[in-house]
Amino acid sequence: MSESANDHREIAQQLDLLHFQPEAPGMVFWHENGFVLYRLLEEAVREQMRAQEYAELRTPQLMRRPVWDASGHWEHFHDGMFRVEDQACEAAIKPVSCPGHIYVLKQRNVSYRDLPLRVGELGNVHRDEPSGTLHGLLRLRQFTQDDGHIFCTHEQAHTELLRFCRSLPAFYRAFGFDQIEIAFSSRPKQRAGDEDAWNRAEAALLAALQELGEPFVHQPGAGAFYGPKLEFALRDRHGRSWQCGTIQFDLVLPKRFGLTYVAASGAREHPVMLHRALYGSLERFLGIVLEQHGALLPGWLAPVQVHVLPVSEAQLSAAQAFRARLAERGLRSALRVEESLSRRVAEAHADAVPYVAVIGGREAAAGTISLRAREGQRELAVDAGAAQLERLCAAPRFAA
């Protein structure tokens, strides 16, 4: 297999998923097939969020400088933000969703009885990456971050950390990744907060790692400026490692934004804020999935799952009826009638469509289909064929 066959940019072009152009550097123009994949990844993380009782939020794209002064981004991430003028006020397009989630919680009178509170957002974020670093879906200026935050007490944080870490293997396995590597990223030189907060945060992550019992590497100085983190990298079938999931232990931002809850004693205390992501970047994760599988995506991820091919116009009505059965079962199909059957079958293979249902005169008369798959060919009754395709293309369960 050529090296370009493993390049997600070549695969995306082959499957007509998306394109880039210089008028919007580092930003994706999604085509119909690509947006199907985008929505499937969205739904996967939403299913995980629902199962783990996250409330989904949506927060503003543009916020003025006081927000980013409070978060520390204006000081520590100044060159990475798209800064704009908003009616003579300095402002920036958000690079993260954390401050917006804090502001939502500040609207509530949160008690210790309400904790832990879990919120998440599939947030569209922007970062002013240098043009020379942009690389297809793997390094963008605009991307979708599955930004989730857990607000909890210090006593609850250990359980929340373990819950997140233990949910990751099954989630990543659904996309074909079985090997996960863990890194502990500790305090950077440029950071916010006092040393006591950093000591407590790092100790909490190390305690969780000890209970997990999994090997990990230490990355000194690689933490975020507001807290240390655990990073989860996936190893693909080519032996390459891709950093994806992360969870960060933050005692800094709740204090800087004045976020508190009413403790059992009646006093006001700052919660622990855990920043977590499964993909990190939805677009980047899709690029990794494409490089893992090539064009031969699993049935549930294929933009078009079935090509329905009548041998001639005489079988068109039977083909349309079978396609309607597939639609009733939620399957994504296309009906092709132009050109010779052999040419249409070849096009289905070139487009990496995993299943082809051929209906000729014999099949139409017998109420059957000839089902062609990557694994071989067989004849099935129409109802049995539709049911079999539904099973073959069923999405995995992401609930954890």
Secondary structure, DSSP 4 states (H G I P E B T S, - for coil): --GGGG-HHHHHHHTT-EE--TTSTT--EE-HHHHHHHHHHHHHHHHHHHHTTPEE----SEEEHHHHHHHTHHHHSGGGS-EEEETTEEEEE-S-SHHHHHHHHHTS--BGGG-SEEEEEEEEEE----GGG-BGGGB-SEEEEEEEEEEE-HHHHHHHHHHHHHHHHHHHHTTT--EEEEEEE---SS--S-HHHHHHHHHHHHHHHHHHT--EEEETT-SBTTB-EEEEEEE-TTS-EEEEEEEEEESSHHHHTT--EE-TTS-EEPPEEEEEESSSSHHHHHHHHHHHHTT---TTT-SS-EEEEESSGGGHHHHHHHHHHHHHTT--EEE--SS-HHHHHHHHHHTT-SEEEEE-HHHHHHTEEEEEETTEEEEEEHHHHHHHHHHHTPPPP---
